Amino acid sequence: MLDRDQIRTGAVQESDFTEVLASVRRFVQERVVPLEPEIEETDAMPASLRAEAAEMGLFGFAIPELYGGLGLSMSEEVRLVYELGYTTPSFRSMFGTNNGIAGHVLLEGATEEQKKTWLPKVASGEWTASFALTESGAGSDPSGLTTTAVRDGDEWVINGSKRFITNAPLADVFMVFARTDPEAASSRGISTFMVEKGTPGLSVGPRDHKMGQAGAWTADVYFDNVRVPSSVLIGGEAGVGRGYATAMRCLAHGRIHIAALCVGMSQRLVDESVAYAATREQGGGVIGSHQLIQGLIADSATDLYAARALVSDVAAKFDDGSDKRIGPSCAKYFASEAVGRIADRAVQIHGGSGYIRGVPVERFYRDARLFRIYEGTSQIQQIVIARGLLAQAGG
């Protein structure tokens, strides 16, 4: 059996990957799933789970071994995230940003010196990182962001605010996107800075009260004349004005990741639906004997199979470089919409019980709704897909 030292140090060979999956599956189903009611009730992730996740290397599975991570390919990552998605999404959220959009800011845009200095702290879980892009007027389209960074000698002065920033109340570092050239076109003139917690002028607002995903904290972040040295400009001087392009590359990876998460939750919802239908008696027999219930189950299983196949195919094309734009949007669009349909059917199969707090499908119904919004709404994915195809056709 693959021990945690192997996982933590990144000494994972291809032949061992199935053991990694099995280890994570056991951890999720034996340790995390039983704690779901507590996480929901307290809106907090137990410290013990955080420590165990860090020990297993889950804060750095998508970060190359060179920088202290496991170095999983996209195809391997989605298989791992299928397992992580089986439980409350707040568990994955705890380390998802380190592996995803925040960690990839460094992978995609940082200098080699910055990567070697900062990524090991992200991969080990020593740092919890936040991706500070979204603003009240710049959500799905980040080109309209208004946070500014003005050069002052060997420093930059950042002013503005960010909204709905995942892990902000817990973050040790923020990957901050700010406009450094107000004269440039909307999608240009944006740069990225790594700002540490405790920097004077940086403050975090109260936690948001969300519909679902309890235990995954988001909050507004404020920058009031925050002074940072030029050394934290991602990519150094070559990174000036490249923040938007970096963000788009990070989001492409993140969209596949979220799509895989939706597949994991879909599997859990199908399992819950089948188990309930096979045991709930009504009218002298189990409800699963009724063809209309069977139809709901069949539709959900079909959505699940289609989503898994799509995500796996898109991940393979992401790995070989043949599609890093249209495919990720297709996967995120379909899988996030599919899990919403599956969650709705799960509640319907459970009947009145599915509307009661404390029943897993009720909680997942609320949790699933967010997937159609973050990492770009379903409508943004439609635009990305259509424009990409039309561009390829010369339209």
BELNORDA-V931054 format. One record per backbone hydrogen bond with DSSP energy under -0.5 kcal/mol. NH is the residue of the N-H (numbers start at 1). CO is the residue of the C=O. Records with the same first field share a line. If there is no record, write none. Layout:
NH=CO, CO
This chain:
7=3
8=4
9=5
10=6, 7
11=6
12=10
13=11
16=13
17=13, 14
19=16
20=16
21=17
22=18
23=19
24=20
25=21
26=22
27=23
28=24
29=25
30=26
31=27
32=27
33=28
35=32
36=33
39=35
40=36
41=37
42=38
43=39
44=39
46=44
49=46
50=46
51=47
52=48
53=49
54=50
55=51
56=52
57=54
58=53
60=57
63=60
67=64
68=65
69=64
70=60
71=60, 63
72=61
77=73
78=74
79=75
80=76
81=77
82=78
83=79, 80
84=80
85=81
86=83
87=84
91=88
92=88
93=89
94=90, 91
95=91, 92
96=92
97=93
99=95
100=96
102=97
103=97
104=100
105=101, 102
106=102
107=103
108=104
109=105
110=106
115=111
116=112
117=113
118=114
119=115
121=118
122=118
123=119
124=120
125=121, 122
126=121
127=121
129=127
130=173
132=130, 175
133=131
135=138
138=135
142=140
144=141
145=142
148=159
149=179
150=157
152=155
155=152
156=228
157=150
158=156, 226
159=148
160=223
162=221
163=134
165=219
166=164
167=217
168=165
170=167
171=167
172=128
173=128
174=195
175=130
176=174, 193
177=132
178=176, 191
179=147
180=178, 189
181=189
184=181
188=185
191=178
193=176
194=232
195=174, 193
197=172
199=196
202=199
203=222
205=220
208=218
210=208
216=213
217=215
219=165
221=162
222=203
223=160
224=201
225=223
226=158
227=225
228=156, 226
230=154
232=229
233=230
234=192, 232
236=233
238=235
239=236
240=237
242=239
243=190
244=190
246=242
247=243
248=244
249=245
250=246
251=247
252=248
253=249
254=250
255=251
256=252
257=253
258=254
259=255
260=256
261=257
262=258
263=259
264=260
265=261
266=262
267=263
268=264
269=265
270=266
271=267
272=268
273=269
274=270
275=271
276=272
277=273
278=274
279=275, 276
280=276
282=285
285=282
287=280
288=277
289=286
290=287
294=290
295=291
296=292
297=293
298=294
299=295
300=296
301=297
302=298
303=299
304=300
305=301
306=302
307=303
308=304
309=305
310=306
311=307
312=308
313=309
314=310
315=311
316=312
317=313
318=314
319=315
320=316
321=317, 318
322=317
323=317
329=325
330=326
331=327
332=328
333=329
334=330
335=331
336=332
337=333
338=334
339=335
340=336
341=337
342=338
343=339
344=340
345=341
346=342
347=343
348=344
349=345
350=346
351=347, 348
353=350
354=351
355=352
356=353
359=356
360=358
362=359
363=359
364=360
365=361
366=362
367=363
368=364
369=365, 366
370=367
371=368
372=369
373=370
374=370
376=373
378=372
381=377
382=378
383=379
384=380
385=381
386=382
387=383
388=384
389=385
390=386
391=387
392=388
393=389
394=391
395=390
